[in-house]
């Protein structure tokens, strides 16, 4: 059976340098995952490894024990950060709908 979908624990919206960013704290099977969403035109993609999966382009990086997966979808920039494998973070990103 498929594992349960991540559920929202908390969210907020902030202005950073006159740019709006939404932050959501998710829980995926007991592992916290932070998701940040902004207008793609307000964010410059980082210089990081690129993975193409299911036709989507992901920027992936690791800092310490945190993995980070970033992508652009529907003119939004989405970043997922957590102590999950990049493939799991990409699975979560694949489920995002606007």
C-alpha positions in Angstrom: 0.0 0.0 0.0 1.0 3.6 -0.6 2.2 5.5 2.5 -0.1 8.3 3.8 0.4 11.7 2.2 2.3 14.4 4.1 0.1 16.6 6.2 0.5 20.2 7.2 1.6 21.1 10.7 2.1 24.9 10.4 2.3 27.6 7.8 3.2 31.3 7.4 3.5 34.0 4.8 6.4 36.5 5.0 7.7 39.4 3.0 11.4 39.1 2.3 12.8 42.2 0.6 9.3 43.1 -0.7 8.9 39.6 -2.1 6.3 37.3 -0.7 7.2 33.8 0.5 4.9 31.2 1.9 6.5 28.6 4.3 4.8 25.4 5.3 6.0 22.8 7.8 4.9 19.3 6.7 5.1 16.0 8.5 5.9 13.0 6.3 5.6 9.9 8.4 7.1 11.6 11.4 9.8 13.4 9.5 9.4 17.2 9.3 9.8 18.8 5.9 9.8 22.5 5.2 8.3 23.8 2.0 8.9 27.3 0.7 6.9 28.8 -2.2 7.5 32.1 -4.0 6.8 33.6 -7.4 9.4 32.1 -9.8 10.3 35.6 -11.1 11.3 36.6 -7.6 13.8 33.8 -7.1 17.1 33.0 -8.8 17.7 29.3 -9.1 20.8 28.2 -7.1 23.9 26.7 -8.6 23.4 23.0 -7.7 23.1 19.6 -9.2 20.2 19.2 -11.7 18.0 16.1 -11.8 15.4 15.6 -14.5 12.6 13.2 -13.3 9.2 12.6 -14.9 9.8 15.5 -17.2 10.4 18.0 -14.4 13.7 19.7 -13.6 14.9 19.7 -10.0 17.8 21.5 -8.4 19.1 19.3 -5.6 21.6 20.0 -2.9 22.6 18.7 0.6 23.7 20.8 3.6 24.8 18.7 6.5 22.0 16.1 7.0 19.4 18.1 5.2 18.5 17.5 1.6 17.0 20.3 -0.5 15.0 19.9 -3.7 13.9 23.0 -5.7 11.8 23.3 -8.8 9.7 25.7 -10.8 6.0 24.8 -11.4 3.1 27.0 -12.6 5.3 30.2 -12.3 6.1 29.3 -8.7 9.4 28.3 -7.2 9.1 25.5 -4.7 11.7 24.3 -2.3 11.4 21.2 0.0 14.0 20.7 2.7 14.2 17.7 5.1 16.1 14.7 6.4 14.6 12.6 3.6 16.3 11.2 0.5 16.1 13.5 -2.5 13.9 11.0 -4.3 11.3 11.1 -1.5 11.4 15.0 -1.5 10.8 14.8 -5.3 7.9 12.4 -4.7 6.3 15.0 -2.4 7.0 17.8 -5.0 5.3 15.7 -7.7 2.1 15.8 -5.7 2.0 19.6 -5.3 -1.0 21.1 -7.2 -1.8 24.8 -7.4 
